[in-house]
Amino acid sequence: MTSKRDVESTVEVSLSTRLREAHRQVTRQRISDAAREIFHRDGYRDARLEEVAQLAGLSRSTLYQHFGDKESILTEVAEPYRLGLLALVEEMPGPNPTRNEIDVWIARLARFVATERVPTILIVELANGEDSPAPLQQIGSDLLTALANRYPAFSRALQDGPERTLWRAWADTILREMGWACLRYARDEGAASVAALQVAADLIYLFVHEKFRWRDEDVC
């Protein structure tokens, strides 16, 4: 039979475990918030983890207790953005959206970018540069997979076959143009950023409705 003391001891251990986990999550969030600011200010590649720790109000050793390197911190910083972006893809109209439906979705994307301005600039700039960090390559891969689950055109970009290379080239081009449009909107470039989003919407519409020409002889 379990004694009162045993029950109290179990409750104390459980409470202590929950408090430690809560403290751990708070510390990781402090590091993530500080890293996002330092990465944006100095650029990811030039950012120093000592400055991240200092801004977070922690020692360098505490930072390394939670994150082994800068890339693991970038993964943490990018994760909310990745989840938000994938949730937006789930809201895309399909599988045969009208141009107006795509415009409505692009407006939602613009609102997301406006809310997540700093991570948009950081992630898009890094993702489109040379030697893109692995966490950002994963975002691109996840985004393409999510689109493939909604639209046959994007699905063909991932399937084996003689035309896969061309489908993939178009899919990558559309993702890249969407990224640059989001970057320009995040930078608040005015009418140019709105026009870039409209072009991205045009490309999505044409691609999902397969209105491009696909034969090899059509490629110059």
C-alpha positions in Angstrom: 0.0 0.0 0.0 1.3 3.4 -1.0 2.0 5.6 2.0 1.2 9.3 2.2 4.9 10.1 2.3 5.4 8.1 -0.9 2.6 10.1 -2.6 4.0 13.4 -1.5 7.5 12.4 -2.6 6.2 11.5 -6.1 4.3 14.8 -6.3 7.4 16.7 -5.4 9.5 14.9 -8.0 6.9 15.5 -10.6 6.6 19.2 -9.7 10.4 19.6 -9.7 10.7 17.9 -13.1 8.0 20.3 -14.6 9.8 23.3 -13.1 13.1 22.3 -14.5 11.5 21.8 -18.0 9.8 25.1 -17.8 13.1 26.8 -16.8 14.8 25.0 -19.7 12.2 26.2 -22.2 12.4 29.8 -20.9 16.2 29.7 -21.3 16.1 28.3 -24.8 13.6 31.0 -25.8 15.9 33.7 -24.4 18.7 32.3 -26.5 16.6 32.0 -29.6 15.3 35.6 -29.2 18.8 37.0 -28.7 20.1 35.0 -31.6 17.4 36.2 -34.0 18.4 39.8 -33.1 22.1 39.2 -33.5 21.7 37.2 -36.7 19.6 40.0 -38.2 22.0 42.7 -37.1 25.3 41.1 -37.9 24.4 38.4 -40.4 24.3 34.8 -39.6 27.8 34.0 -40.7 29.4 36.9 -38.8 27.4 36.5 -35.7 29.3 35.5 -32.5 27.7 33.2 -30.0 29.4 35.2 -27.2 27.3 38.2 -28.1 24.2 36.0 -28.3 24.8 34.8 -24.8 25.5 38.3 -23.5 22.3 39.6 -25.0 20.4 36.7 -23.5 21.9 37.5 -20.1 23.6 34.1 -19.9 27.1 32.8 -19.8 28.6 31.2 -22.8 28.7 27.8 -21.0 25.0 28.0 -20.3 24.3 28.7 -24.0 26.3 25.6 -24.9 24.4 23.5 -22.4 21.3 24.1 -24.6 22.8 24.4 -28.1 25.9 22.7 -29.4 26.6 25.2 -32.2 25.3 28.1 -34.2 23.4 25.9 -36.7 21.4 24.3 -33.9 20.4 27.8 -32.7 19.4 28.7 -36.3 17.2 25.6 -36.4 15.4 26.8 -33.2 15.0 30.3 -34.6 13.7 29.1 -37.9 11.2 26.5 -36.5 8.3 28.8 -35.7 8.7 30.4 -39.2 8.8 26.9 -40.8 5.6 25.8 -39.0 3.8 29.1 -39.8 4.8 28.8 -43.5 3.6 25.2 -43.7 0.3 26.1 -42.0 -0.2 28.8 -44.7 0.4 26.2 -47.4 -2.4 24.1 -45.8 -4.7 27.1 -46.4 -3.9 27.3 -50.1 -6.9 26.7 -52.4 -6.7 23.6 -54.4 -6.3 21.6 -56.4 -7.6 23.9 -59.2 -7.6 27.4 -57.7 -8.9 30.5 -59.5 -6.6 33.5 -59.9 -8.7 35.4 -57.4 -8.3 32.6 -54.8 -4.5 32.7 -55.3 -4.6 36.5 -54.8 -6.5 36.0 -51.5 -3.8 33.5 -50.4 -1.0 35.8 -51.4 -2.6 38.5 -49.2 -2.4 36.1 -46.3 1.2 35.4 -47.1 1.9 39.1 -47.1 0.3 39.5 -43.7 2.5 36.6 -42.4 5.6 38.2 -43.8 4.7 41.6 -42.2 4.3 39.9 -38.8 7.5 37.8 -39.2 9.6 40.5 -40.9 12.9 39.8 -39.2 13.0 36.0 -39.7 11.8 36.4 -43.3 14.7 38.6 -44.1 17.2 36.3 -42.3 15.8 33.1 -43.7 15.3 34.1 -47.3 18.7 35.8 -47.6 20.5 32.8 -46.2 18.4 30.3 -48.1 19.2 31.9 -51.4 22.9 32.4 -50.7 25.8 30.1 -51.3 26.2 27.2 -48.9 22.7 27.6 -47.4 22.6 26.2 -43.9 21.0 22.7 -43.6 18.0 24.0 -41.5 17.0 26.3 -44.2 17.5 23.7 -46.9 15.1 21.6 -44.9 12.5 24.4 -44.9 12.7 24.5 -48.7 12.3 20.7 -48.9 9.4 20.7 -46.5 7.7 23.5 -48.4 8.0 21.7 -51.7 6.6 18.5 -50.2 3.7 20.4 -48.7 2.9 22.0 -52.1 3.3 18.6 -53.8 0.6 17.2 -51.5 -1.8 19.8 -52.7 -1.0 20.3 -56.4 -0.1 17.6 -59.0 2.2 20.0 -60.8 4.5 20.3 -57.7 4.1 16.6 -57.2 5.6 15.9 -60.6 8.6 17.9 -59.6 9.4 15.2 -57.0 8.5 12.1 -59.2 10.9 10.2 -61.3 10.4 10.4 -65.0 11.9 11.9 -68.2 10.3 15.4 -67.5 11.1 15.6 -63.8 14.1 17.9 -64.3 12.0 20.5 -66.1 9.2 20.3 -63.6 11.6 20.6 -60.8 13.3 23.6 -62.4 10.0 25.4 -62.6 9.0 24.5 -59.1 12.4 25.7 -57.8 12.0 28.9 -59.8 8.6 29.6 -58.3 9.7 29.0 -54.8 12.7 31.3 -55.3 10.5 34.0 -56.7 8.1 33.6 -53.8 11.0 33.9 -51.5 12.3 37.1 -53.1 8.9 38.6 -53.2 8.5 37.9 -49.5 11.9 39.4 -48.8 11.1 42.6 -50.7 7.8 42.9 -48.9 9.5 42.4 -45.5 11.9 45.2 -46.5 8.9 47.4 -47.2 9.9 48.2 -50.7 6.5 49.7 -51.5 4.9 49.2 -54.9 7.8 47.1 -56.1 7.2 44.5 -53.3 3.5 44.3 -54.1 4.3 43.8 -57.8 6.7 41.0 -56.9 4.0 39.3 -54.9 1.6 39.6 -57.9 4.2 38.0 -60.2 4.6 35.2 -57.7 0.9 34.7 -57.8 0.9 34.6 -61.6 3.6 32.0 -61.6 1.7 29.8 -59.1 -1.5 30.0 -61.1 0.2 29.1 -64.4 2.2 26.3 -62.8 -0.7 24.6 -60.9 -2.9 24.8 -64.0 0.0 23.5 -66.1 -0.1 26.4 -68.6 3.6 26.3 -69.3 5.2 24.4 -72.3 7.1 21.4 -71.2 8.6 19.6 -74.2 12.3 19.6 -74.5 12.2 21.2 -77.9 10.4 24.2 -76.4 13.4 24.9 -74.2 15.9 27.3 -75.7 
